[in-house]
Amino acid sequence: MCLEEECGRYLETIKVYENKPADLTQGQMDTDYLSRLTHALTSVRSVNKTDVVNLGSTFGSLSHIMDASMEGRPGSLPWHRRAQG
């Protein structure tokens, strides 16, 4: 019985938003670089917001972070430190 009621509520909600613009349900994306970088990198389970701030100040951009090698800067990336220790 409860499952049917819950399904009914979901269907009602879907019907309400059926003809609404997509931006009502999608949420707003931050426009500043650090917020977008934080959102992208913290989707990796082992990376937290402090790691993102440190990475941003060390490397300057996502491109430079991606280009960093373990040999060039051992321990500078959070997943490198966790893999080593």
N, C-alpha and C positions, 0 to 999 in steps of 0.2 A: 504494500500500500504506500509506504513512504517513498519508494523508488518512483512510483507512478506520479506522485505529487511533485517530486523534484524534477522529473522529466517535463511535467506540465509547466513548471515555472521557467525552465530553460526555453521551452518552445515559446512561451509568452514573451520572454525577453528578446528572443530572436525576431519575433514578429514586430515588436516595437521598433527595433533598430533596422529592420529590413530595408526601408527606404530612406534612411538617414545617410549623410555623407560619411565616408570612411574615416575621416579625421576625428570624428566623435568617439570612435571605438579604439583608435590606434594609439592614442597618447601623443604627447609632444616630445620631439627630439631636441635635446640641448644643442645649442649652436656653438658654444665655446669648445675649443679644441681639447682641453683637459677633461671636460665632462664626457665628450665622445670617446676619448682614449680610455678613460676609466670604465665606461660602459662596455667597450669592446674587450679590454683586457681582463676585467674581472669576471667575464663569462668563462674564463679558464679557472677551474676550481682552485688551483694552487696559487693564484695571483690575487692579492688583496689591494685595497686602495692605497695603502702605504707603499707597496711595491710599485704601483703605477706612478706615484709622485716621484719616487726615487728613479725609476726608469726614465721618466720624462725629463728630469733635471740632468741625468747622466748622458742620455743619448739625444735628447731634443725632439725626436720625431719617431713615429711608428716605423717608418722606413729604416731609420738607423738602428732601432731595436731589432728589427728583423734581420739586418745585415750583421749584427754582432755575432761573433763566434765564441765558443767556449775557450778556445786557445788564446784569443786576443784579450779577453777580459774574464778570466776564470772567476766564478762566484759573483759576477755582477748581475746576472739575471736570476730571478727568484727560483725558477725551476732548475737552474744549474746548481744553486746552493743546496737545494733539497736533494738533488741527485747525488751530490758529492758527500753529503753528510747524512 
